[in-house]
Amino acid sequence: MSEKMDTSDTNESAKSSSDDGNQVNLAEESNKEILPGYATFDDFVK
C-alpha cells in the first residue's frame, strides 16, 4: 500500500483526499442522527 501511495501523482492524491473528506462528512452527519450527544470526529479535530 505504501508503495502505491509513493508512486501516485499529486492529482490522484488530491482526488482521493477529497473523496475521503466527503465520506467523513456523510458518516459524521449519520453519527449525529444515530448517536446524539456523543463526541463526533469534528470534536476531536478541534
CHARMM-style PDB file with segment names, atoms N, HN, CA, C and O in Angstrom:
ATOM      1  N   MET     1       0.829  -1.204   0.000  1.00  0.00      PROA
ATOM      2  CA  MET     1       0.000   0.000   0.000  1.00  0.00      PROA
ATOM      3  C   MET     1       0.870   1.263   0.000  1.00  0.00      PROA
ATOM      4  O   MET     1       0.597   2.215  -0.731  1.00  0.00      PROA
ATOM      5  N   SER     2       1.907   1.257   0.820  1.00  0.00      PROA
ATOM      6  HN  SER     2       2.129   0.484   1.414  1.00  0.00      PROA
ATOM      7  CA  SER     2       2.782   2.429   0.903  1.00  0.00      PROA
ATOM      8  C   SER     2       3.451   2.694  -0.452  1.00  0.00      PROA
ATOM      9  O   SER     2       3.641   3.846  -0.843  1.00  0.00      PROA
ATOM     10  N   GLU     3       3.805   1.615  -1.163  1.00  0.00      PROA
ATOM     11  HN  GLU     3       3.651   0.679  -0.846  1.00  0.00      PROA
ATOM     12  CA  GLU     3       4.446   1.793  -2.467  1.00  0.00      PROA
ATOM     13  C   GLU     3       3.477   2.465  -3.436  1.00  0.00      PROA
ATOM     14  O   GLU     3       3.876   3.337  -4.208  1.00  0.00      PROA
ATOM     15  N   LYS     4       2.229   2.070  -3.399  1.00  0.00      PROA
ATOM     16  HN  LYS     4       1.906   1.362  -2.772  1.00  0.00      PROA
ATOM     17  CA  LYS     4       1.237   2.662  -4.303  1.00  0.00      PROA
ATOM     18  C   LYS     4       1.059   4.147  -3.992  1.00  0.00      PROA
ATOM     19  O   LYS     4       0.930   4.961  -4.907  1.00  0.00      PROA
ATOM     20  N   MET     5       1.052   4.499  -2.722  1.00  0.00      PROA
ATOM     21  HN  MET     5       1.157   3.838  -1.979  1.00  0.00      PROA
ATOM     22  CA  MET     5       0.906   5.897  -2.336  1.00  0.00      PROA
ATOM     23  C   MET     5       2.100   6.718  -2.811  1.00  0.00      PROA
ATOM     24  O   MET     5       1.938   7.843  -3.284  1.00  0.00      PROA
ATOM     25  N   ASP     6       3.303   6.149  -2.685  1.00  0.00      PROA
ATOM     26  HN  ASP     6       3.435   5.235  -2.301  1.00  0.00      PROA
ATOM     27  CA  ASP     6       4.510   6.859  -3.081  1.00  0.00      PROA
ATOM     28  C   ASP     6       4.550   7.132  -4.582  1.00  0.00      PROA
ATOM     29  O   ASP     6       5.083   8.155  -5.013  1.00  0.00      PROA
ATOM     30  N   THR     7       3.997   6.233  -5.371  1.00  0.00      PROA
ATOM     31  HN  THR     7       3.564   5.402  -5.021  1.00  0.00      PROA
ATOM     32  CA  THR     7       4.070   6.376  -6.819  1.00  0.00      PROA
ATOM     33  C   THR     7       2.880   7.133  -7.410  1.00  0.00      PROA
ATOM     34  O   THR     7       2.886   7.444  -8.601  1.00  0.00      PROA
ATOM     35  N   SER     8       1.867   7.433  -6.609  1.00  0.00      PROA
ATOM     36  HN  SER     8       1.862   7.181  -5.641  1.00  0.00      PROA
ATOM     37  CA  SER     8       0.697   8.149  -7.133  1.00  0.00      PROA
ATOM     38  C   SER     8       1.044   9.617  -7.351  1.00  0.00      PROA
ATOM     39  O   SER     8       1.818  10.206  -6.597  1.00  0.00      PROA
ATOM     40  N   ASP     9       0.456  10.196  -8.399  1.00  0.00      PROA
ATOM     41  HN  ASP     9      -0.173   9.717  -9.011  1.00  0.00      PROA
ATOM     42  CA  ASP     9       0.744  11.604  -8.681  1.00  0.00      PROA
ATOM     43  C   ASP     9      -0.112  12.520  -7.784  1.00  0.00      PROA
ATOM     44  O   ASP     9      -1.030  12.058  -7.106  1.00  0.00      PROA
ATOM     45  N   THR    10       0.205  13.808  -7.795  1.00  0.00      PROA
ATOM     46  HN  THR    10       0.950  14.182  -8.346  1.00  0.00      PROA
ATOM     47  CA  THR    10      -0.468  14.754  -6.900  1.00  0.00      PROA
ATOM     48  C   THR    10      -1.962  14.869  -7.222  1.00  0.00      PROA
ATOM     49  O   THR    10      -2.780  14.974  -6.308  1.00  0.00      PROA
ATOM     50  N   ASN    11      -2.321  14.850  -8.480  1.00  0.00      PROA
ATOM     51  HN  ASN    11      -1.658  14.764  -9.223  1.00  0.00      PROA
ATOM     52  CA  ASN    11      -3.736  14.960  -8.843  1.00  0.00      PROA
ATOM     53  C   ASN    11      -4.536  13.787  -8.297  1.00  0.00      PROA
ATOM     54  O   ASN    11      -5.649  13.964  -7.802  1.00  0.00      PROA
ATOM     55  N   GLU    12      -3.975  12.608  -8.387  1.00  0.00      PROA
ATOM     56  HN  GLU    12      -3.071  12.465  -8.789  1.00  0.00      PROA
ATOM     57  CA  GLU    12      -4.654  11.409  -7.897  1.00  0.00      PROA
ATOM     58  C   GLU    12      -4.792  11.474  -6.373  1.00  0.00      PROA
ATOM     59  O   GLU    12      -5.825  11.098  -5.820  1.00  0.00      PROA
ATOM     60  N   SER    13      -3.748  11.951  -5.706  1.00  0.00      PROA
ATOM     61  HN  SER    13      -2.908  12.256  -6.155  1.00  0.00      PROA
ATOM     62  CA  SER    13      -3.778  12.070  -4.248  1.00  0.00      PROA
ATOM     63  C   SER    13      -4.820  13.091  -3.814  1.00  0.00      PROA
ATOM     64  O   SER    13      -5.551  12.868  -2.849  1.00  0.00      PROA
ATOM     65  N   ALA    14      -4.888  14.208  -4.525  1.00  0.00      PROA
ATOM     66  HN  ALA    14      -4.295  14.389  -5.309  1.00  0.00      PROA
ATOM     67  CA  ALA    14      -5.847  15.254  -4.186  1.00  0.00      PROA
ATOM     68  C   ALA    14      -7.272  14.738  -4.339  1.00  0.00      PROA
ATOM     69  O   ALA    14      -8.135  15.025  -3.509  1.00  0.00      PROA
ATOM     70  N   LYS    15      -7.516  13.975  -5.401  1.00  0.00      PROA
ATOM     71  HN  LYS    15      -6.816  13.742  -6.075  1.00  0.00      PROA
ATOM     72  CA  LYS    15      -8.849  13.429  -5.619  1.00  0.00      PROA
ATOM     73  C   LYS    15      -9.215  12.450  -4.501  1.00  0.00      PROA
ATOM     74  O   LYS    15     -10.343  12.461  -4.009  1.00  0.00      PROA
ATOM     75  N   SER    16      -8.273  11.615  -4.106  1.00  0.00      PROA
ATOM     76  HN  SER    16      -7.357  11.606  -4.505  1.00  0.00      PROA
ATOM     77  CA  SER    16      -8.523  10.654  -3.035  1.00  0.00      PROA
ATOM     78  C   SER    16      -8.842  11.373  -1.731  1.00  0.00      PROA
ATOM     79  O   SER    16      -9.750  10.973  -1.002  1.00  0.00      PROA
ATOM     80  N   SER    17      -8.099  12.430  -1.441  1.00  0.00      PROA
ATOM     81  HN  SER    17      -7.362  12.755  -2.033  1.00  0.00      PROA
ATOM     82  CA  SER    17      -8.332  13.192  -0.210  1.00  0.00      PROA
ATOM     83  C   SER    17      -9.721  13.801  -0.227  1.00  0.00      PROA
ATOM     84  O   SER    17     -10.416  13.794   0.790  1.00  0.00      PROA
ATOM     85  N   SER    18     -10.133  14.328  -1.373  1.00  0.00      PROA
ATOM     86  HN  SER    18      -9.569  14.333  -2.199  1.00  0.00      PROA
ATOM     87  CA  SER    18     -11.447  14.947  -1.494  1.00  0.00      PROA
ATOM     88  C   SER    18     -12.547  13.911  -1.286  1.00  0.00      PROA
ATOM     89  O   SER    18     -13.530  14.174  -0.593  1.00  0.00      PROA
ATOM     90  N   ASP    19     -12.381  12.741  -1.885  1.00  0.00      PROA
ATOM     91  HN  ASP    19     -11.583  12.528  -2.448  1.00  0.00      PROA
ATOM     92  CA  ASP    19     -13.377  11.674  -1.736  1.00  0.00      PROA
ATOM     93  C   ASP    19     -13.476  11.225  -0.281  1.00  0.00      PROA
ATOM     94  O   ASP    19     -14.571  10.995   0.231  1.00  0.00      PROA
ATOM     95  N   ASP    20     -12.333  11.103   0.377  1.00  0.00      PROA
ATOM     96  HN  ASP    20     -11.443  11.290  -0.039  1.00  0.00      PROA
ATOM     97  CA  ASP    20     -12.322  10.690   1.781  1.00  0.00      PROA
ATOM     98  C   ASP    20     -13.056  11.714   2.637  1.00  0.00      PROA
ATOM     99  O   ASP    20     -13.801  11.357   3.550  1.00  0.00      PROA
ATOM    100  N   GLY    21     -12.836  12.992   2.332  1.00  0.00      PROA
ATOM    101  HN  GLY    21     -12.230  13.281   1.590  1.00  0.00      PROA
ATOM    102  CA  GLY    21     -13.482  14.053   3.086  1.00  0.00      PROA
ATOM    103  C   GLY    21     -14.999  13.954   2.973  1.00  0.00      PROA
ATOM    104  O   GLY    21     -15.716  14.135   3.957  1.00  0.00      PROA
ATOM    105  N   ASN    22     -15.483  13.664   1.762  1.00  0.00      PROA
ATOM    106  HN  ASN    22     -14.900  13.517   0.963  1.00  0.00      PROA
ATOM    107  CA  ASN    22     -16.929  13.533   1.573  1.00  0.00      PROA
ATOM    108  C   ASN    22     -17.477  12.366   2.387  1.00  0.00      PROA
ATOM    109  O   ASN    22     -18.538  12.479   3.002  1.00  0.00      PROA
ATOM    110  N   GLN    23     -16.767  11.262   2.392  1.00  0.00      PROA
ATOM    111  HN  GLN    23     -15.905  11.170   1.893  1.00  0.00      PROA
ATOM    112  CA  GLN    23     -17.206  10.095   3.161  1.00  0.00      PROA
ATOM    113  C   GLN    23     -17.255  10.420   4.652  1.00  0.00      PROA
ATOM    114  O   GLN    23     -18.191  10.019   5.342  1.00  0.00      PROA
ATOM    115  N   VAL    24     -16.261  11.138   5.147  1.00  0.00      PROA
ATOM    116  HN  VAL    24     -15.500  11.464   4.586  1.00  0.00      PROA
ATOM    117  CA  VAL    24     -16.217  11.501   6.570  1.00  0.00      PROA
ATOM    118  C   VAL    24     -17.413  12.373   6.925  1.00  0.00      PROA
ATOM    119  O   VAL    24     -18.049  12.181   7.961  1.00  0.00      PROA
ATOM    120  N   ASN    25     -17.716  13.343   6.044  1.00  0.00      PROA
ATOM    121  HN  ASN    25     -17.200  13.499   5.202  1.00  0.00      PROA
ATOM    122  CA  ASN    25     -18.846  14.231   6.310  1.00  0.00      PROA
ATOM    123  C   ASN    25     -20.153  13.451   6.372  1.00  0.00      PROA
ATOM    124  O   ASN    25     -20.977  13.695   7.254  1.00  0.00      PROA
ATOM    125  N   LEU    26     -20.351  12.522   5.454  1.00  0.00      PROA
ATOM    126  HN  LEU    26     -19.681  12.324   4.737  1.00  0.00      PROA
ATOM    127  CA  LEU    26     -21.571  11.717   5.450  1.00  0.00      PROA
ATOM    128  C   LEU    26     -21.662  10.877   6.713  1.00  0.00      PROA
ATOM    129  O   LEU    26     -22.725  10.778   7.326  1.00  0.00      PROA
ATOM    130  N   ALA    27     -20.555  10.278   7.095  1.00  0.00      PROA
ATOM    131  HN  ALA    27     -19.692  10.358   6.597  1.00  0.00      PROA
ATOM    132  CA  ALA    27     -20.540   9.438   8.294  1.00  0.00      PROA
ATOM    133  C   ALA    27     -20.793  10.278   9.536  1.00  0.00      PROA
ATOM    134  O   ALA    27     -21.499   9.848  10.448  1.00  0.00      PROA
ATOM    135  N   GLU    28     -20.219  11.471   9.572  1.00  0.00      PROA
ATOM    136  HN  GLU    28     -19.645  11.820   8.832  1.00  0.00      PROA
ATOM    137  CA  GLU    28     -20.387  12.352  10.727  1.00  0.00      PROA
ATOM    138  C   GLU    28     -21.854  12.752  10.883  1.00  0.00      PROA
ATOM    139  O   GLU    28     -22.395  12.711  11.988  1.00  0.00      PROA
ATOM    140  N   GLU    29     -22.493  13.135   9.789  1.00  0.00      PROA
ATOM    141  HN  GLU    29     -22.053  13.168   8.891  1.00  0.00      PROA
ATOM    142  CA  GLU    29     -23.905  13.514   9.845  1.00  0.00      PROA
ATOM    143  C   GLU    29     -24.752  12.327  10.308  1.00  0.00      PROA
ATOM    144  O   GLU    29     -25.682  12.488  11.098  1.00  0.00      PROA
ATOM    145  N   SER    30     -24.422  11.146   9.813  1.00  0.00      PROA
ATOM    146  HN  SER    30     -23.666  11.015   9.172  1.00  0.00      PROA
ATOM    147  CA  SER    30     -25.153   9.939  10.197  1.00  0.00      PROA
ATOM    148  C   SER    30     -24.982   9.660  11.687  1.00  0.00      PROA
ATOM    149  O   SER    30     -25.940   9.306  12.375  1.00  0.00      PROA
ATOM    150  N   ASN    31     -23.753   9.822  12.180  1.00  0.00      PROA
ATOM    151  HN  ASN    31     -22.975  10.110  11.621  1.00  0.00      PROA
ATOM    152  CA  ASN    31     -23.484   9.588  13.600  1.00  0.00      PROA
ATOM    153  C   ASN    31     -24.247  10.563  14.481  1.00  0.00      PROA
ATOM    154  O   ASN    31     -24.721  10.186  15.553  1.00  0.00      PROA
ATOM    155  N   LYS    32     -24.371  11.811  14.046  1.00  0.00      PROA
ATOM    156  HN  LYS    32     -23.985  12.118  13.176  1.00  0.00      PROA
ATOM    157  CA  LYS    32     -25.093  12.816  14.830  1.00  0.00      PROA
ATOM    158  C   LYS    32     -26.560  12.425  14.979  1.00  0.00      PROA
ATOM    159  O   LYS    32     -27.171  12.657  16.022  1.00  0.00      PROA
ATOM    160  N   GLU    33     -27.115  11.833  13.931  1.00  0.00      PROA
ATOM    161  HN  GLU    33     -26.619  11.644  13.084  1.00  0.00      PROA
ATOM    162  CA  GLU    33     -28.528  11.441  13.978  1.00  0.00      PROA
ATOM    163  C   GLU    33     -28.720  10.189  14.833  1.00  0.00      PROA
ATOM    164  O   GLU    33     -29.677  10.094  15.602  1.00  0.00      PROA
ATOM    165  N   ILE    34     -27.808   9.235  14.694  1.00  0.00      PROA
ATOM    166  HN  ILE    34     -27.031   9.312  14.070  1.00  0.00      PROA
ATOM    167  CA  ILE    34     -27.949   7.963  15.407  1.00  0.00      PROA
ATOM    168  C   ILE    34     -27.512   8.076  16.867  1.00  0.00      PROA
ATOM    169  O   ILE    34     -28.155   7.510  17.752  1.00  0.00      PROA
ATOM    170  N   LEU    35     -26.425   8.801  17.122  1.00  0.00      PROA
ATOM    171  HN  LEU    35     -25.903   9.260  16.404  1.00  0.00      PROA
ATOM    172  CA  LEU    35     -25.905   8.910  18.488  1.00  0.00      PROA
ATOM    173  C   LEU    35     -25.804  10.374  18.938  1.00  0.00      PROA
ATOM    174  O   LEU    35     -24.700  10.896  19.084  1.00  0.00      PROA
ATOM    175  N   PRO    36     -26.930  11.029  19.155  1.00  0.00      PROA
ATOM    176  CA  PRO    36     -26.879  12.424  19.599  1.00  0.00      PROA
ATOM    177  C   PRO    36     -26.240  12.531  20.983  1.00  0.00      PROA
ATOM    178  O   PRO    36     -26.512  11.708  21.856  1.00  0.00      PROA
ATOM    179  N   GLY    37     -25.394  13.540  21.185  1.00  0.00      PROA
ATOM    180  HN  GLY    37     -25.173  14.209  20.476  1.00  0.00      PROA
ATOM    181  CA  GLY    37     -24.756  13.702  22.482  1.00  0.00      PROA
ATOM    182  C   GLY    37     -23.365  13.096  22.530  1.00  0.00      PROA
ATOM    183  O   GLY    37     -22.564  13.455  23.393  1.00  0.00      PROA
ATOM    184  N   TYR    38     -23.067  12.186  21.618  1.00  0.00      PROA
ATOM    185  HN  TYR    38     -23.718  11.895  20.917  1.00  0.00      PROA
ATOM    186  CA  TYR    38     -21.722  11.594  21.587  1.00  0.00      PROA
ATOM    187  C   TYR    38     -20.759  12.500  20.826  1.00  0.00      PROA
ATOM    188  O   TYR    38     -21.168  13.219  19.914  1.00  0.00      PROA
ATOM    189  N   ALA    39     -19.497  12.465  21.195  1.00  0.00      PROA
ATOM    190  HN  ALA    39     -19.165  11.881  21.936  1.00  0.00      PROA
ATOM    191  CA  ALA    39     -18.492  13.274  20.514  1.00  0.00      PROA
ATOM    192  C   ALA    39     -18.348  12.808  19.066  1.00  0.00      PROA
ATOM    193  O   ALA    39     -18.333  11.608  18.792  1.00  0.00      PROA
ATOM    194  N   THR    40     -18.245  13.753  18.153  1.00  0.00      PROA
ATOM    195  HN  THR    40     -18.257  14.728  18.376  1.00  0.00      PROA
ATOM    196  CA  THR    40     -18.068  13.419  16.745  1.00  0.00      PROA
ATOM    197  C   THR    40     -16.601  13.578  16.358  1.00  0.00      PROA
ATOM    198  O   THR    40     -15.794  14.081  17.140  1.00  0.00      PROA
ATOM    199  N   PHE    41     -16.265  13.144  15.149  1.00  0.00      PROA
ATOM    200  HN  PHE    41     -16.920  12.735  14.514  1.00  0.00      PROA
ATOM    201  CA  PHE    41     -14.886  13.263  14.662  1.00  0.00      PROA
ATOM    202  C   PHE    41     -14.438  14.726  14.694  1.00  0.00      PROA
ATOM    203  O   PHE    41     -13.278  15.020  14.984  1.00  0.00      PROA
ATOM    204  N   ASP    42     -15.367  15.641  14.393  1.00  0.00      PROA
ATOM    205  HN  ASP    42     -16.309  15.402  14.158  1.00  0.00      PROA
ATOM    206  CA  ASP    42     -15.054  17.064  14.363  1.00  0.00      PROA
ATOM    207  C   ASP    42     -14.609  17.557  15.741  1.00  0.00      PROA
ATOM    208  O   ASP    42     -13.729  18.412  15.842  1.00  0.00      PROA
ATOM    209  N   ASP    43     -15.208  17.023  16.791  1.00  0.00      PROA
ATOM    210  HN  ASP    43     -15.922  16.328  16.710  1.00  0.00      PROA
ATOM    211  CA  ASP    43     -14.857  17.441  18.154  1.00  0.00      PROA
ATOM    212  C   ASP    43     -13.392  17.102  18.473  1.00  0.00      PROA
ATOM    213  O   ASP    43     -12.721  17.851  19.183  1.00  0.00      PROA
ATOM    214  N   PHE    44     -12.907  15.987  17.954  1.00  0.00      PROA
ATOM    215  HN  PHE    44     -13.453  15.379  17.377  1.00  0.00      PROA
ATOM    216  CA  PHE    44     -11.533  15.583  18.213  1.00  0.00      PROA
ATOM    217  C   PHE    44     -10.541  16.435  17.414  1.00  0.00      PROA
ATOM    218  O   PHE    44      -9.423  16.687  17.864  1.00  0.00      PROA
ATOM    219  N   VAL    45     -10.960  16.868  16.234  1.00  0.00      PROA
ATOM    220  HN  VAL    45     -11.868  16.663  15.869  1.00  0.00      PROA
ATOM    221  CA  VAL    45     -10.077  17.685  15.393  1.00  0.00      PROA
ATOM    222  C   VAL    45      -9.886  19.065  16.012  1.00  0.00      PROA
ATOM    223  O   VAL    45      -8.783  19.611  15.989  1.00  0.00      PROA
ATOM    224  N   LYS    46     -10.952  19.625  16.561  1.00  0.00      PROA
ATOM    225  HN  LYS    46     -11.848  19.181  16.580  1.00  0.00      PROA
ATOM    226  CA  LYS    46     -10.880  20.957  17.174  1.00  0.00      PROA
ATOM    227  C   LYS    46     -10.201  20.871  18.487  1.00  0.00      PROA
ATOM    228  OT1 LYS    46     -10.038  21.884  19.166  1.00  0.00      PROA
TER     229      LYS     46
END
